[in-house]
Amino acid sequence: MGATRIMDPTDEREPIRRQRTPRPEQLTGTVGLLDISKPRGNVLLDRLEALFAERLPEVEIRRYAKPTFTKPAPDDLRREIAEECGFVIEALAD
């Protein structure tokens, strides 16, 4: 699949140093796809779900959506994702 590049959308004028979480050798279990309800975020997540199905069919995908992108995810949604998923991908699109 090639090298993984992680993008940080925060203000880069004052970079914050963060330590990366160790990556697993193999992706297994359940991956949550979180739509934050911005326009076309679902398009990105649809494509990611198709790629997972093609390349990692043993990984279970669960879809979630925030009610609005203007506020943080509700506590019950965050708790649900944390209980059901080992990983989460959040869609930020316009």
C-alpha positions as CSV (number, residue, x, y, z in Angstrom):
1,M,0.0,0.0,0.0
2,G,3.0,2.3,0.2
3,A,4.1,4.8,2.9
4,T,1.6,6.2,5.3
5,R,1.5,10.0,5.6
6,I,-0.4,11.6,8.5
7,M,-1.6,15.1,8.0
8,D,-2.2,17.5,10.9
9,P,-4.7,20.3,10.1
10,T,-3.7,22.4,13.1
11,D,-2.0,25.8,12.8
12,E,1.6,25.1,11.6
13,R,3.0,28.5,12.5
14,E,3.6,27.1,16.0
15,P,4.0,23.3,15.4
16,I,3.2,21.0,18.3
17,R,5.5,18.1,18.8
18,R,3.6,14.8,19.3
19,Q,4.8,11.3,19.7
20,R,3.2,8.9,17.2
21,T,1.2,5.9,18.6
22,P,3.0,2.7,17.7
23,R,1.3,1.1,14.6
24,P,0.3,-2.5,14.6
25,E,1.9,-5.0,12.3
26,Q,-1.5,-6.0,10.9
27,L,-4.9,-4.3,11.0
28,T,-7.5,-6.5,12.5
29,G,-10.8,-6.1,14.3
30,T,-13.2,-3.3,13.8
31,V,-12.6,0.1,12.2
32,G,-15.1,2.9,12.7
33,L,-15.7,5.5,9.9
34,L,-17.0,8.7,11.4
35,D,-18.8,11.2,9.2
36,I,-18.6,14.6,10.9
37,S,-21.5,15.8,8.6
38,K,-19.5,18.1,6.4
39,P,-20.5,18.1,2.7
40,R,-19.0,15.2,0.8
41,G,-17.5,13.5,3.8
42,N,-19.7,10.5,3.1
43,V,-18.1,10.3,-0.4
44,L,-14.6,9.9,1.2
45,L,-15.9,7.3,3.7
46,D,-17.7,5.4,0.9
47,R,-14.4,5.1,-1.0
48,L,-12.5,4.1,2.1
49,E,-15.0,1.5,3.0
50,A,-14.7,0.1,-0.6
51,L,-10.9,0.0,-0.3
52,F,-11.1,-1.8,3.1
53,A,-13.5,-4.4,1.6
54,E,-11.1,-4.9,-1.3
55,R,-7.8,-5.0,0.5
56,L,-8.7,-6.1,4.1
57,P,-11.9,-8.1,3.9
58,E,-11.3,-9.6,7.3
59,V,-11.7,-6.1,8.9
60,E,-15.2,-5.2,10.1
61,I,-16.3,-1.6,9.2
62,R,-18.9,0.3,11.2
63,R,-20.2,3.7,10.1
64,Y,-21.1,6.6,12.5
65,A,-22.2,10.2,12.0
66,K,-22.1,13.3,14.1
67,P,-25.3,15.3,14.1
68,T,-23.4,18.4,13.1
69,F,-19.8,19.4,12.3
70,T,-20.1,22.6,14.3
71,K,-19.9,20.8,17.7
72,P,-17.9,17.9,19.2
73,A,-19.4,14.4,18.9
74,P,-21.9,13.7,21.7
75,D,-20.5,11.7,24.6
76,D,-22.8,8.8,23.9
77,L,-21.5,8.6,20.3
78,R,-17.8,8.8,21.4
79,R,-18.5,6.1,24.0
80,E,-20.2,3.8,21.4
81,I,-17.2,4.2,19.0
82,A,-14.7,3.5,21.8
83,E,-16.5,0.4,22.9
84,E,-17.1,-1.0,19.4
85,C,-13.9,-0.1,17.5
86,G,-10.2,-0.5,17.7
87,F,-9.5,2.3,15.2
88,V,-11.5,5.2,13.9
89,I,-11.1,7.3,10.7
90,E,-12.8,10.7,10.7
91,A,-13.9,12.3,7.4
92,L,-13.1,15.9,7.0
93,A,-14.3,17.0,3.6
94,D,-16.0,19.8,1.7
